[in-house]
Amino acid sequence: MGKSVNVDELIVKMKDENVRLLDVREADEFTILSIPEAFNLPLSGFPESMTRLDKHKEYYVIDASGDRSDRACEHLEGAGFHAVKVEGGMEAWEIENK
């Protein structure tokens, strides 16, 4: 697998950069809890939905705990996209942002 960041690193990047945060959880999960800067592109819709993304940009990929983001990063990288996994997913985000 490629690059990854932890939640602390993501928070710093979000303060300093225009981070493209891709949430690959299902829409119902995203509706219940999400990061305001994230956009939802469920893994269940890959690879068709990836056509909406720009191959020249880097995407930070988050899910619930890490499994789906692994698969999403594999799909993205296999199609020529730049993907960075957010370790621990939304579980880690919730712990860090309580």
SULCORWO-V243413 format. One record per residue. N is the residue number from 1. RES is the residue in one small letter. NEAR is the number of other ideal C-beta (glycine too) atoms within 10 Angstrom. Layout:
n:N res:RES near:NEAR
n:N res:RES near:NEAR
This chain:
n:1 res:m near:10
n:2 res:g near:11
n:3 res:k near:12
n:4 res:s near:18
n:5 res:v near:16
n:6 res:n near:13
n:7 res:v near:20
n:8 res:d near:11
n:9 res:e near:14
n:10 res:l near:22
n:11 res:i near:16
n:12 res:v near:11
n:13 res:k near:15
n:14 res:m near:14
n:15 res:k near:8
n:16 res:d near:8
n:17 res:e near:10
n:18 res:n near:8
n:19 res:v near:19
n:20 res:r near:17
n:21 res:l near:19
n:22 res:l near:24
n:23 res:d near:29
n:24 res:v near:29
n:25 res:r near:25
n:26 res:e near:16
n:27 res:a near:13
n:28 res:d near:8
n:29 res:e near:17
n:30 res:f near:18
n:31 res:t near:10
n:32 res:i near:9
n:33 res:l near:12
n:34 res:s near:17
n:35 res:i near:19
n:36 res:p near:5
n:37 res:e near:12
n:38 res:a near:21
n:39 res:f near:14
n:40 res:n near:16
n:41 res:l near:21
n:42 res:p near:18
n:43 res:l near:20
n:44 res:s near:11
n:45 res:g near:14
n:46 res:f near:17
n:47 res:p near:12
n:48 res:e near:7
n:49 res:s near:15
n:50 res:m near:19
n:51 res:t near:7
n:52 res:r near:9
n:53 res:l near:18
n:54 res:d near:10
n:55 res:k near:10
n:56 res:h near:8
n:57 res:k near:10
n:58 res:e near:13
n:59 res:y near:22
n:60 res:y near:27
n:61 res:v near:28
n:62 res:i near:29
n:63 res:d near:25
n:64 res:a near:18
n:65 res:s near:14
n:66 res:g near:18
n:67 res:d near:11
n:68 res:r near:22
n:69 res:s near:30
n:70 res:d near:16
n:71 res:r near:14
n:72 res:a near:26
n:73 res:c near:25
n:74 res:e near:15
n:75 res:h near:18
n:76 res:l near:25
n:77 res:e near:14
n:78 res:g near:11
n:79 res:a near:14
n:80 res:g near:9
n:81 res:f near:20
n:82 res:h near:18
n:83 res:a near:23
n:84 res:v near:24
n:85 res:k near:23
n:86 res:v near:26
n:87 res:e near:17
n:88 res:g near:21
n:89 res:g near:22
n:90 res:m near:25
n:91 res:e near:13
n:92 res:a near:18
n:93 res:w near:20
n:94 res:e near:12
n:95 res:i near:10
n:96 res:e near:13
n:97 res:n near:10
n:98 res:k near:5
